[in-house]
Amino acid sequence: MTPILTSKQSHNAEVMKDILFLYGKAADRILDMTYGEGKFWTGLDTSKYDLVTNDLFKDNPSGHHFDFRRIDLLDESFDLVVLDPPYIHGAFNNGNKTTKHKDIAERYGLKPATESGANHKVREDRLITNWGVTPLPMNANGITKMYRQGMAEAWRLLKPAGILVIKTQDEIESGKQVWRHVQLAHFPGYQLIDLFVVTQIGKPLMRHKHQKHARKNHSYFMVFRKEKRDNKVKLITMSTKESLTSSPISSSG
């Protein structure tokens, strides 16, 4: 048997295959909270699982179209949840359509000056969904908060001891390192049980002619197991700044 490694140069779907081999099992009910075009599942035999798909925008081929921070599905109804939100800050660069991050934003459905469906729309200054209003473009701190909100919603949706798989990447903002995988590692209610490092195939995007830091050409798959959370643990939401102490977290609150 070929061993599954913690680090390799590969496509996301290949890493998902390894993760499911280790942490999934046949007939698991799986939710992809950020399905997009389904590239995580390319070449995988999804018939082995009960795969439920969600993506904000209705032009992407998913079964549901909720903001992943508020998904109208039942508590504790999934064995495994996958979360892969956009993780590059300033994707619109204040409306500058020449930004090299524009294509990354569009891959996630964050398309400026467009509308999609009756329940949500995107403008150059904000994203309006069933979650609420999110200012655009986001800074790195806003992206990290969005991850945390998605993790809180995943905790609600996961069965006891269920598995959360997150795709993320560190970045640099205003010349300073943002160690996002470290910021997320000790999120309340989860135990980090595995970490996969994926080296990019090809060269990373270059926005400046000279560099002050090593160019990031890797990302992470973080694998968490759901644990019980003490009611004293507080989670801060971006939209209301409200401290949530109830357990599990309500999707309607």
Secondary structure, 3 states (H helix, E strand, C coil): CCCCCCEEECCHHHHHHHHHHHHCCCCCEEEECCCCCCHHHCCCCHHHCEEEEECCCCCCCCCECCCCCCCCCCCCCEEEEEECCCCCCCCCCCCCCCCCCHHHHHHCCCCCCEECCCCCEECCCEEECCCCEEECCCCHHHHHHHHHHHHHHHHHHEEEEEEEEEEECCEEECCEEECHHHHHCCCCCEEEEEEEEEECCCCCCCCCCCCCCCCCCEEEEEEEEECCCCCCCCEECCCCCCEECCCCCCCCC
